[in-house]
């Protein structure tokens, strides 16, 4: 039975990437590809895609952390003025607690 391949694998590959590498880098990449049992092209594309995905995820996490920190600090340092509902809740609390 044939297995379904991921959508990206079945997509038509029309784009091209080129890179100049040193002889040592080429030997290293060729050896790694051989150890994985893939072609150099498959190895380079899979490795680059993995590195790109990881880089983007790390950036997104750090960016979201920075945004969350900014939102939190703004809320602590510059809280919004209480609205009518908050004032009414505070008044109920004072009456209930006898203050």
mmCIF file of the C-alpha atoms, coordinates in Angstrom:
data_MODEL
# 
_entry.id   MODEL 
# 
loop_
_atom_site.group_PDB 
_atom_site.id 
_atom_site.type_symbol 
_atom_site.label_atom_id 
_atom_site.label_alt_id 
_atom_site.label_comp_id 
_atom_site.label_asym_id 
_atom_site.label_entity_id 
_atom_site.label_seq_id 
_atom_site.pdbx_PDB_ins_code 
_atom_site.Cartn_x 
_atom_site.Cartn_y 
_atom_site.Cartn_z 
_atom_site.occupancy 
_atom_site.B_iso_or_equiv 
_atom_site.pdbx_formal_charge 
_atom_site.auth_seq_id 
_atom_site.auth_comp_id 
_atom_site.auth_asym_id 
_atom_site.auth_atom_id 
_atom_site.pdbx_PDB_model_num 
ATOM 1  C CA . UNK A 1 1  ? 0.000   0.000  0.000  1.00 0.00 ? 1  UNK A CA 1 
ATOM 2  C CA . UNK A 1 2  ? 1.402   3.417  -0.957 1.00 0.00 ? 2  UNK A CA 1 
ATOM 3  C CA . UNK A 1 3  ? 1.789   5.908  1.855  1.00 0.00 ? 3  UNK A CA 1 
ATOM 4  C CA . UNK A 1 4  ? 0.550   9.455  1.480  1.00 0.00 ? 4  UNK A CA 1 
ATOM 5  C CA . UNK A 1 5  ? 3.403   11.943 1.372  1.00 0.00 ? 5  UNK A CA 1 
ATOM 6  C CA . UNK A 1 6  ? 3.217   15.323 3.082  1.00 0.00 ? 6  UNK A CA 1 
ATOM 7  C CA . UNK A 1 7  ? 1.788   18.108 0.937  1.00 0.00 ? 7  UNK A CA 1 
ATOM 8  C CA . UNK A 1 8  ? 5.166   19.866 0.658  1.00 0.00 ? 8  UNK A CA 1 
ATOM 9  C CA . UNK A 1 9  ? 6.800   16.726 -0.752 1.00 0.00 ? 9  UNK A CA 1 
ATOM 10 C CA . UNK A 1 10 ? 4.155   16.433 -3.463 1.00 0.00 ? 10 UNK A CA 1 
ATOM 11 C CA . UNK A 1 11 ? 4.306   20.130 -4.348 1.00 0.00 ? 11 UNK A CA 1 
ATOM 12 C CA . UNK A 1 12 ? 6.004   20.950 -7.583 1.00 0.00 ? 12 UNK A CA 1 
ATOM 13 C CA . UNK A 1 13 ? 9.540   22.063 -6.884 1.00 0.00 ? 13 UNK A CA 1 
ATOM 14 C CA . UNK A 1 14 ? 10.136  25.111 -9.040 1.00 0.00 ? 14 UNK A CA 1 
ATOM 15 C CA . UNK A 1 15 ? 12.482  27.217 -6.914 1.00 0.00 ? 15 UNK A CA 1 
ATOM 16 C CA . UNK A 1 16 ? 16.222  26.817 -6.808 1.00 0.00 ? 16 UNK A CA 1 
ATOM 17 C CA . UNK A 1 17 ? 18.860  27.535 -4.160 1.00 0.00 ? 17 UNK A CA 1 
ATOM 18 C CA . UNK A 1 18 ? 22.575  27.668 -4.757 1.00 0.00 ? 18 UNK A CA 1 
ATOM 19 C CA . UNK A 1 19 ? 25.469  27.983 -2.361 1.00 0.00 ? 19 UNK A CA 1 
ATOM 20 C CA . UNK A 1 20 ? 29.217  28.080 -2.630 1.00 0.00 ? 20 UNK A CA 1 
ATOM 21 C CA . UNK A 1 21 ? 30.956  25.973 -0.004 1.00 0.00 ? 21 UNK A CA 1 
ATOM 22 C CA . UNK A 1 22 ? 34.519  25.083 0.852  1.00 0.00 ? 22 UNK A CA 1 
ATOM 23 C CA . UNK A 1 23 ? 35.816  21.615 -0.034 1.00 0.00 ? 23 UNK A CA 1 
ATOM 24 C CA . UNK A 1 24 ? 35.748  20.732 3.678  1.00 0.00 ? 24 UNK A CA 1 
ATOM 25 C CA . UNK A 1 25 ? 32.115  21.824 4.013  1.00 0.00 ? 25 UNK A CA 1 
ATOM 26 C CA . UNK A 1 26 ? 31.176  19.795 0.944  1.00 0.00 ? 26 UNK A CA 1 
ATOM 27 C CA . UNK A 1 27 ? 32.875  16.670 2.287  1.00 0.00 ? 27 UNK A CA 1 
ATOM 28 C CA . UNK A 1 28 ? 31.146  17.128 5.642  1.00 0.00 ? 28 UNK A CA 1 
ATOM 29 C CA . UNK A 1 29 ? 27.724  17.540 4.021  1.00 0.00 ? 29 UNK A CA 1 
ATOM 30 C CA . UNK A 1 30 ? 28.300  14.583 1.706  1.00 0.00 ? 30 UNK A CA 1 
ATOM 31 C CA . UNK A 1 31 ? 29.310  12.393 4.633  1.00 0.00 ? 31 UNK A CA 1 
ATOM 32 C CA . UNK A 1 32 ? 26.275  13.426 6.683  1.00 0.00 ? 32 UNK A CA 1 
ATOM 33 C CA . UNK A 1 33 ? 23.960  12.788 3.719  1.00 0.00 ? 33 UNK A CA 1 
ATOM 34 C CA . UNK A 1 34 ? 25.497  9.341  3.211  1.00 0.00 ? 34 UNK A CA 1 
ATOM 35 C CA . UNK A 1 35 ? 25.056  8.501  6.892  1.00 0.00 ? 35 UNK A CA 1 
ATOM 36 C CA . UNK A 1 36 ? 21.368  9.395  6.615  1.00 0.00 ? 36 UNK A CA 1 
ATOM 37 C CA . UNK A 1 37 ? 21.022  7.503  3.366  1.00 0.00 ? 37 UNK A CA 1 
ATOM 38 C CA . UNK A 1 38 ? 19.892  10.553 1.388  1.00 0.00 ? 38 UNK A CA 1 
ATOM 39 C CA . UNK A 1 39 ? 21.208  12.573 -1.484 1.00 0.00 ? 39 UNK A CA 1 
ATOM 40 C CA . UNK A 1 40 ? 23.161  15.736 -0.778 1.00 0.00 ? 40 UNK A CA 1 
ATOM 41 C CA . UNK A 1 41 ? 20.251  17.773 -2.139 1.00 0.00 ? 41 UNK A CA 1 
ATOM 42 C CA . UNK A 1 42 ? 17.723  16.022 0.102  1.00 0.00 ? 42 UNK A CA 1 
ATOM 43 C CA . UNK A 1 43 ? 20.022  16.424 3.089  1.00 0.00 ? 43 UNK A CA 1 
ATOM 44 C CA . UNK A 1 44 ? 20.673  20.121 2.458  1.00 0.00 ? 44 UNK A CA 1 
ATOM 45 C CA . UNK A 1 45 ? 16.995  20.920 1.853  1.00 0.00 ? 45 UNK A CA 1 
ATOM 46 C CA . UNK A 1 46 ? 15.823  18.991 4.939  1.00 0.00 ? 46 UNK A CA 1 
ATOM 47 C CA . UNK A 1 47 ? 18.537  20.545 7.112  1.00 0.00 ? 47 UNK A CA 1 
ATOM 48 C CA . UNK A 1 48 ? 17.843  24.058 5.856  1.00 0.00 ? 48 UNK A CA 1 
ATOM 49 C CA . UNK A 1 49 ? 14.101  23.622 6.348  1.00 0.00 ? 49 UNK A CA 1 
ATOM 50 C CA . UNK A 1 50 ? 14.620  22.328 9.890  1.00 0.00 ? 50 UNK A CA 1 
ATOM 51 C CA . UNK A 1 51 ? 16.963  25.225 10.711 1.00 0.00 ? 51 UNK A CA 1 
ATOM 52 C CA . UNK A 1 52 ? 14.535  27.749 9.223  1.00 0.00 ? 52 UNK A CA 1 
ATOM 53 C CA . UNK A 1 53 ? 11.588  26.349 11.174 1.00 0.00 ? 53 UNK A CA 1 
ATOM 54 C CA . UNK A 1 54 ? 13.571  26.352 14.427 1.00 0.00 ? 54 UNK A CA 1 
ATOM 55 C CA . UNK A 1 55 ? 14.821  29.903 13.856 1.00 0.00 ? 55 UNK A CA 1 
ATOM 56 C CA . UNK A 1 56 ? 11.315  31.200 13.171 1.00 0.00 ? 56 UNK A CA 1 
ATOM 57 C CA . UNK A 1 57 ? 9.856   29.430 16.220 1.00 0.00 ? 57 UNK A CA 1 
ATOM 58 C CA . UNK A 1 58 ? 12.594  30.791 18.490 1.00 0.00 ? 58 UNK A CA 1 
ATOM 59 C CA . UNK A 1 59 ? 12.081  34.306 17.150 1.00 0.00 ? 59 UNK A CA 1 
ATOM 60 C CA . UNK A 1 60 ? 8.303   34.065 17.599 1.00 0.00 ? 60 UNK A CA 1 
ATOM 61 C CA . UNK A 1 61 ? 8.669   32.823 21.186 1.00 0.00 ? 61 UNK A CA 1 
ATOM 62 C CA . UNK A 1 62 ? 11.124  35.582 22.092 1.00 0.00 ? 62 UNK A CA 1 
ATOM 63 C CA . UNK A 1 63 ? 8.998   38.194 20.348 1.00 0.00 ? 63 UNK A CA 1 
ATOM 64 C CA . UNK A 1 64 ? 5.851   37.026 22.156 1.00 0.00 ? 64 UNK A CA 1 
ATOM 65 C CA . UNK A 1 65 ? 7.707   37.022 25.477 1.00 0.00 ? 65 UNK A CA 1 
ATOM 66 C CA . UNK A 1 66 ? 8.806   40.601 24.852 1.00 0.00 ? 66 UNK A CA 1 
ATOM 67 C CA . UNK A 1 67 ? 5.244   41.609 23.971 1.00 0.00 ? 67 UNK A CA 1 
ATOM 68 C CA . UNK A 1 68 ? 3.815   39.842 27.027 1.00 0.00 ? 68 UNK A CA 1 
ATOM 69 C CA . UNK A 1 69 ? 6.407   41.460 29.294 1.00 0.00 ? 69 UNK A CA 1 
ATOM 70 C CA . UNK A 1 70 ? 5.553   44.880 27.879 1.00 0.00 ? 70 UNK A CA 1 
ATOM 71 C CA . UNK A 1 71 ? 1.807   44.331 28.338 1.00 0.00 ? 71 UNK A CA 1 
ATOM 72 C CA . UNK A 1 72 ? 2.355   43.117 31.910 1.00 0.00 ? 72 UNK A CA 1 
ATOM 73 C CA . UNK A 1 73 ? 4.632   46.012 32.849 1.00 0.00 ? 73 UNK A CA 1 
ATOM 74 C CA . UNK A 1 74 ? 2.228   48.534 31.348 1.00 0.00 ? 74 UNK A CA 1 
ATOM 75 C CA . UNK A 1 75 ? -0.642  47.002 33.328 1.00 0.00 ? 75 UNK A CA 1 
ATOM 76 C CA . UNK A 1 76 ? 1.363   47.144 36.582 1.00 0.00 ? 76 UNK A CA 1 
ATOM 77 C CA . UNK A 1 77 ? 2.904   50.578 36.091 1.00 0.00 ? 77 UNK A CA 1 
ATOM 78 C CA . UNK A 1 78 ? -0.014  52.265 34.359 1.00 0.00 ? 78 UNK A CA 1 
ATOM 79 C CA . UNK A 1 79 ? -3.204  50.452 35.316 1.00 0.00 ? 79 UNK A CA 1 
ATOM 80 C CA . UNK A 1 80 ? -6.382  51.676 33.655 1.00 0.00 ? 80 UNK A CA 1 
ATOM 81 C CA . UNK A 1 81 ? -8.793  53.761 35.721 1.00 0.00 ? 81 UNK A CA 1 
ATOM 82 C CA . UNK A 1 82 ? -11.586 51.668 37.245 1.00 0.00 ? 82 UNK A CA 1 
ATOM 83 C CA . UNK A 1 83 ? -14.780 51.607 35.220 1.00 0.00 ? 83 UNK A CA 1 
ATOM 84 C CA . UNK A 1 84 ? -18.322 51.740 36.648 1.00 0.00 ? 84 UNK A CA 1 
ATOM 85 C CA . UNK A 1 85 ? -18.484 47.960 37.115 1.00 0.00 ? 85 UNK A CA 1 
ATOM 86 C CA . UNK A 1 86 ? -15.184 47.910 39.037 1.00 0.00 ? 86 UNK A CA 1 
ATOM 87 C CA . UNK A 1 87 ? -16.265 50.786 41.263 1.00 0.00 ? 87 UNK A CA 1 
ATOM 88 C CA . UNK A 1 88 ? -19.593 49.047 41.990 1.00 0.00 ? 88 UNK A CA 1 
ATOM 89 C CA . UNK A 1 89 ? -17.778 45.804 42.822 1.00 0.00 ? 89 UNK A CA 1 
ATOM 90 C CA . UNK A 1 90 ? -15.427 47.654 45.186 1.00 0.00 ? 90 UNK A CA 1 
ATOM 91 C CA . UNK A 1 91 ? -18.396 49.285 46.910 1.00 0.00 ? 91 UNK A CA 1 
ATOM 92 C CA . UNK A 1 92 ? -20.143 45.895 47.337 1.00 0.00 ? 92 UNK A CA 1 
ATOM 93 C CA . UNK A 1 93 ? -16.925 44.475 48.774 1.00 0.00 ? 93 UNK A CA 1 
ATOM 94 C CA . UNK A 1 94 ? -16.594 47.335 51.278 1.00 0.00 ? 94 UNK A CA 1 
ATOM 95 C CA . UNK A 1 95 ? -20.225 46.912 52.400 1.00 0.00 ? 95 UNK A CA 1 
ATOM 96 C CA . UNK A 1 96 ? -19.890 43.127 52.651 1.00 0.00 ? 96 UNK A CA 1 
ATOM 97 C CA . UNK A 1 97 ? -16.626 43.345 54.608 1.00 0.00 ? 97 UNK A CA 1 
ATOM 98 C CA . UNK A 1 98 ? -17.933 46.119 56.845 1.00 0.00 ? 98 UNK A CA 1 
ATOM 99 C CA . UNK A 1 99 ? -15.401 48.739 55.828 1.00 0.00 ? 99 UNK A CA 1 
# 
